[in-house]
């Protein structure tokens, strides 16, 4: 039985460490964008599209910014900074 307990403890510790590492990699809370605000992307990556749910035109990465100009049904329209530097749509709810 001691080997089973050791293995079970090792698995529990490994799971706890994995959860802690993931918590550090992705911010715990993401928020909706606010019209008129330059928001910081909390998601690991956030696709910028031509229309809500439309064609992909680039990707914003965590820490890059997006100015929300208007909102429509769970999508935000505005200016994507970083490596995109153009207007487009992003899914709402992924800002810090």
KAMO-V595248 format. One line per field, one symbol per residue. burial: + if it has 24 or more other ideal C-beta (glycine too) atoms within 12 Angstrom, else -. A space follows every 50 residues. Layout:
BEGIN
burial = ???
END
This chain:
BEGIN
burial = --------------------------------+-----+++++--++++- -------+-+---+++++------++++++++-+---+++++-+++
END
